[in-house]
Amino acid sequence: MDSAEHMHLIYIILAAALATFLTRIGGYVMITQMKRIPPRMKAALNAVPAAVLSTLVAPAFISGGWDVAAAMLVALAVGLRFSSLWMLLVGWLVVMAIRHVVI
């Protein structure tokens, strides 16, 4: 990689960092200036954790193989009844058991 490509890559990284910073600080400034959060915005903000979680989980569920999908389904069932620690532990145990015994 020559120095021109190297500088171009640095500029892209800096621009992405600036865009990320501005969107995060912009949201914070906007929310702090409001006296009351409108109901639609509150509903949108309440939907963010589910959206982020599905963006992280969906690719692994679809392309991770049947062992990962089975472990995620079992972890979901455990997570509905017990704490997150148990959910993670059981999901990990299921995928490890499948990989060592079946595959």
Secondary structure, DSSP 8 states (H G I E B T S, - for coil): --HHHHHHHHHHHHHHHHHHHHHHHHHHHHHHH-SS--HHHHHHHHHHHHHHHHHHHHHHHHHS-HHHHHHHHHHHHHHHHS-HHHHHHHHHHHHHHIIIII-
